Structures are given as structure tokens and as C-alpha cells.
Amino acid sequence: MNTNPIIQQQHHWFRRFQRRLVANLDGPLLTITLVIMAFGLATIYSATAYASNRTAGQLMNMGVGIVVMWLIAQLPPQKLMRFAVPLYLVGIVLLVLVFVMGIKINGARRWLSIGITRIQPSEILKIATPLMLAWYFHKYEATLRLRHYAVAGLLLLVPFVLIAKQPDLGTALLVGAAGFYVIFFAGLPWKIIFGMLAAGIAAAPFIWSMLHDYQRKRIMTLIDPSSDPLGSGYHIIQSTIAIGSGGPFGKGWLQGTQTHLEFIPERHTDFIFAVFSEERGLVGNCILVALYLLLIARGLMITANASTLFARVLAGSITLSFFTYAFVNMGMVSGILPVVGVPLPFMSYGGTALVTLFLGVGILMSIQSHRMLVKQ
């Protein structure tokens, strides 16, 4: 046994550093997330024809995301509440600026240039909107009335409309879903939910008339992809061929013919699930779905153990948002939902979207590690 006091002190500081490094990190949640990310990195490498720069770029995005996750996990939920209103207002201002000075790509104005890079303000609202609504319900917890749910609906409607007008219906639906989950967990009466559902069905013809031509075409293509096999139906046809050709066990990593003959569009982003399915097959898909279910189950456990209304509704919204991401992406790639441009969480290539997802994981870790704090 080494009795040198200097070495003992070094060991002591090293142990303190180790404890501090993993402080407030949730082991199961982090492990599941990193395993999904590992699948994603391998699939991105294959989907981009072994382009190491894409894989390195995703590793950098992952590193930034993990740092953001760690920083957020150290903050108690009470401090997170302080960012709710400023972050929401900044997000709304940035969405307005997109219409004034945003960059237009492929007919959509969704990005802002900030010199060295571009940002997509709508990604900020995926976290800012549920954070704002959770703060609002926490503030009026003792006096909740029907009017508070109406105000919450307006707070949700503003970013939804601004994002849908870009147009970016996929992100608008994700922001809308995240906000609705907060309102639902805050105790929205079922009769209101059923009333809204009935109103939505009744308004379907009006909503249809409000959609852009390309959005209507996507829905019609879902019904019959073969009606436009080289146009709007191409994505669905090629992705379903790739999924089916994978068979039970897949063709093997780097062996996907649909992928490497470049039949699958957006292979490393929105349609990465088709690449994964072709290479890993049904067994790989089952493992991936199981990982997402474990991620959601862990998030729901954190939700159930939350000590305040703010923490509970925010954790529930983030968890079900992960479910919505995965379900919508897999559904559109499999041809059972319209193509709306939703990434597969922790799998698809991306910077802002991945950091936003890790931010959500960090919030869940914060709620879990600070669950015993007395409500303030």
C-alpha cells in the first residue's frame, strides 16, 4: 500500500473528479442513448459510402450534444424554470426573423445564418415550447381552470403556425405534439380532448385546402405510391424495397445494394431507417425498436418519480416526444405515414436536431437526480 501523502492526495482528487464527472447522470438512460448512437454512426458510415468526414461530423455533433446533456443534468429543475420564458421568447423572435432574413433552400425558408454556421430556430422550439408550458402550468398549479388550458393552447399555437408557414409541417407537428403532451399531463379533461378530435375531423376539408401542393401530393402518394413512381412516390417505393430486401437477418453491414446503388434518398438523414433495415434485417429492427422502448420506459419511470408538476409534465412531454420521433420516422419510411421530414432520434445525421435531443435527455437526468428536492 502506497503511503506517500502526495500520491494519496492525487488519488483523492482523481476520485472526486470521477464522482463529479458522473454526478447526476442517469446510467440506464445514458447507456441506451449511446447504444442507439453507435448503431447510428455505423449506419451513417455505410449510408454515405464510407465518407469519414460525415462520420467525423456526427461524432463532433455527438460530443457537443453530450456536453450540453451533462451541463443541463447538473441544473435542478427549479433553475431550468428560469430559462422557460426567455428561451420561448427568443425562439419566437428567431422564427419571425426567419421570414425576414432566413435562408431559402429547396423552396423552404427555415434557416438563419449566424456567420460561421446556420441554425434552424424551429429546433429550439421543440424544447422551448414544452418548457414554457410546463412553467405556465406550474405557476398556476393551485388555481388551474379551463381558461389556463386555453392560454396554453395559444402559447402552443404561435410557434406551430410560424413553423408550418416556413413551410415545415414535420417540425410543426413535432412541436405541436410536445406541447400537447404537456397540456395532457397537466390534466386536460378527456371531454375536451374528444371535442378537439371531433373538431379536427370536421375541419379536415378546410385543413386540406390550407395544405401546400407538395403536402397534399405526399398524402395522396401514401395511398398509391405507384401513381408517381419517379416523383413523389419514389421515396416510399425505394425505402420499402430496401426494408423488404433485408429479410430476417439483413444483407450485412456495408452490403446494402439499395443503399450503395443510391436508390434510397436522404440515406443518412430522414431515411436512415431504410439503410439500417436493409443491412440488419428484421432482427436488427426488433433490437432497435426494443432500445427505443427501453428509452421511453426509462423516461416514463422518471416522469412517475418527479416531485413537482413542472418536472412531471416536462419529463412526460420529452419522453413521449422521443416516441413520436421514432414512430413517425419509422412509419413514413415504411410507407404507413406521409413523408414529413422527421429524423430518427439519435440515428439520423444532424447537428441542431441531435443537440436538441441530448438537451432533452439532460433535462430527464436533471429531473431524476433532483427528484428529492423540496418543491419551491
N, C-alpha and C positions, 0 to 999 in steps of 0.2 A: 504494500500500500504506500503510495507516494504521500509524504508528509510535508513536502515543500509548500509553504504558505502561498507563494506566488501562483504556482500551478493550481492549487486548490481554489484560489480566488478566480483564476481564469475559468476553471470548470464551473464554478458557481455562476459567473456571469454568462457563460455559454448556456447553462441550463435555463437561466432566467430569459435569455434571448429566445431559446426554443419555445418556452412556455408562452412568451409574448407573441411569437410568430403565429402560433396556432390558437391563440386566445380568441374565443367567440366564433371560431369556425366549426360548422356542423359537419362531422366526419361523413355520415351517410350521404348527405346532400352533395358534398364536395366530391366524394368518390363516384357517385352516379354521374354527375355532370362531367367529370374528367374522362370517364369511360366513353360516354357518348361523343365527347370531343375527339377522343382518339380514333373512333370509328370515322368521324367526320374528316379528320386530317388525312387518313389513309384514302378515303373516297375522293377527296379533293385532288390529291396527288394523281390518282388514276383518271379522274374526270378531266383534268387539264393536260392530259398527255405527258405526265411526268414533269410538268413545269414547276421546278423547285421554287421559283420566285413567288408563285401563288401560295404554295405550301408555307414558305417562309413568311409571307404576308399574313396568312391566317395565324401562324404562331405568334407573330407580333400582336395581332388583334387579340389573341387569347391572353397574352401576357398583360396587355393593358386592361383587359376585362377582369383578370384575376386580381390585379392591383386595386381596381375600383371596387370589386367584391369585398376584398379584405378591409379596405378603408370604411366602407359602409357597414360592414359587420361589427366594427368597433363602436359605432354610434348607437346609443339606446334609442328606442322608438320615440321617446319624448323629444329628442333632438331632431329626429327625422321630420317631425311635425313642423318644425320651424322653416323647413325648406318647401313645404307644400304650396303655400300661396305664391312666393316669389318664383318658384320653378314653373308653376302653371302659367303665371302672367308672362314670364319670359318666353315660354313655349308659344303662347298665343301671339305675342308680338312677332316672333320669328316666322310663324305661319303667315301672318299678314305681309311681312317683308318678302316672303317667297313670291307673292303675287306682284310685288313692286320691282324686285331686283333678282328674282330667282333664276336659276339656270334651267333652260328647257332642253330636255333630252327625250327623244322618241315621242314627241308630242305632249309630254307631261312636264310641268314646271314644279319640281319637288325639292330641289337642292339650292343651298346657299353657298357661295364661295367665301371662305374666310382667309384667303391668301394662300397658305401652304396646302390646304385641303378643302374638301367640300363636306358639308354636313346636311343631313336630312332632318329638319326640325320635327317632322311628324313622329320620328322615333322617340324624341324626348317626351312627347305626349303619351306614349304607351305607359310610362311610369308616372309622369306629372299628373295625368288625369285621375287615376285611382288614388294617388297620394292626396290630391286636393279634395276629392270626395270623401276619403277616409277622415281627413282633418275636419271637414264640414260636419259629418255625422258625429264625430267625437265631440265637437264643440256644442252641439245641440242634443246630446245623448239623453239628457234628463227631460227634455221637453219636445221630443220628436212628434211632429204632426204631419198630416198629409201634405201640407204646403212645403215642408222641408224636402220631401221627395220630389216635388215639382221643381223647386230651385235646383236640386241636384241634377234633375233631368236637363235643365237649361245649361248648367255648367258642363254637362257631357255633350250637349247638342252643338255648342260653339266649336270645339275642336273637330268634332265629327264632320260638320258641314264644311269647314275650311279645308280639311284634308280631302274629303270627297270631291271638292271643286278643283283640285290640282290637275288632273284627277288621279286619285289613288284610292280606289274603292277597297282594296285589300287591307291597307293600313287603317283606313277609316273604320272598317268592320272590326279590326282587332282593338282599336282604341275604344270603340263603342262597346264591345264585349267586356273589356277590362272595367270600364266604368259601370256597366250594368251589373257585373258581379259584385261590386262594392254596394250598390243600391240594394241588391238582392240580400246580401249578407247583413245589411243594416236593418232588415226586417220588412221589406216591401211586401204588402199584403198580396196574397195569391189572387184575389179578385181583381186587383189592379193589373197583375201580370197577364191574366187571361183576357182582361179587357184590352190591353195593349196588343196582345196577339190577334184578337179579333179585328181590332182597328187596322193592324198591319195587313191582314188578309184582305180586308175591304178596300184598302188603299193600294193594293197591288197594281191595278191598271194605271193609276197615277204615277206610282213609283217607276213602272215600266217606261212610261213616256218621258220620265226625267233622266233615264239612263243614257249614257253616250252610245253611239252606234256600235263601237267595238265591244262594249259591255253587253249589249243585247245579243251581239253575234256570239259571244262566249257562252251565253246561256243556251242559245239555240244549238250551238255546236255540241254542248254537253248531251243534248237529246239525240243528235245524229252527227257524230264526228265525220262520217264519210261524206256528208253533204259538201264539205270543203276540205278534202284531204291534203291539199297543198297550201292551204291558207290557215284559217282559224282552227281547223280540226287537226292540223299537223302535230301540234304539241301533244295532244291527248293520244292520238294514234301511235306515235313513236314511243311515248312513255309506257303505254300499256303493253306494247310489243316487248319492250325491254323487261318489264316486270314479269311477263309470262315466260319469256325465254330463259329466265333464271332458273326455273324449275325448283325442285326441292332443296338443292344444295348450292345452287349458283354455278357460274362458269369459272369462278376463282378470281382473286384479286389481280387486277390489270388485264383480265382476259375478256372483258365485256365487248362484244362485237358492235352492238348498237352504240355503245359509248365511243369506242375508238374509231369507228367509221363516221362519227359525228352526226348521227341521225337524231340523237337526243338534244333538244335545245336547252340553253341555260343549265348545262350539266353540273356546274359547280355551285349553283345558287338555288333557284326555285325547284329545279328538277333533279336535285342530287339524290332523292329517294329512288328514282328510277335507276340510276347508276348503281347504287347500293344493292337494290333488289336483283339486278342482273348478275352482279358479282357474288352476292351472298345467298341468294335464293330465299325460299320460304323460311328455312331455319334461321337465317340471319335476320329476316324481317321480324320473326317471332321474338328473337333476342332483343332487337331494337325496341319493339313495342313494349316488351317487359321492362326495359330500362326506363322508358317514359312513364310507364305505370308506377314504377317504384319512385320515380322523381315526384310524381303527382301525389302518391300516397304519403311520402315524407312531408310534402308541403301541407297536406291536409292535417297531418298529425300536429305540425307546428301551429296551424290555424286553430285547432281544437284546444291547444295548450296556451294560447295567447291570453294575456292578463288584462287587456283593455279592449274596448270596442274598436279603437283606431287600429291596433295591431291585428285584431281578428279579421276585420273586413279587408284590410290591406293584404294580409297574408293569403286570405281566401281568393282575392282577386288575382294576385300574381300567380298562384298555383293553377287556377282554372284558365288563366291566360296561356300558360305553358301547354295545357291540354288543348286549347283552341288552336294554337300554332300548329301543333303536331297533327291534330285531327284534320284541319283544313288543308294543310300541305299534302298529307298522305292521300286525302280524299280527292284533291284536284289532280294529283299525279296519277292516281288510279282510275280517274275518269268518272267518279261518282259526285264530284262537285265542280263548279265552274273554275276556270283558271283565273285566280285573282292576285297572283304575285305575292304569296306568303312564304317566307323562308322556313326551313325545317330547323327547329331550335337546336343550337349547339352543333349542327351538322353543316348547314349551308355556309358558304363563304360570305364574309361581310365584316365591316368594321363597326359602324354605328349600331347595327342591329345586335351584334354579338355583345358589345359592351353594355347595351341596354338589358340584354338577358342576364348577364352576370350581375348587373346592378340589382335586378330583381332577386337573384339568388342571395346577394349580400343583404338585402332587406329581410329575407326569410331567416337568414342566420342571425341578424340583429334581434329579430323578434324572439327567436328561440333562446338565444343566450341571455337575453334580458327579461325573460318572461316572469321572473320572480320579483321584479321591481314593483314597488307600490305605485298604484295608479295616481297620476298627478292631474 
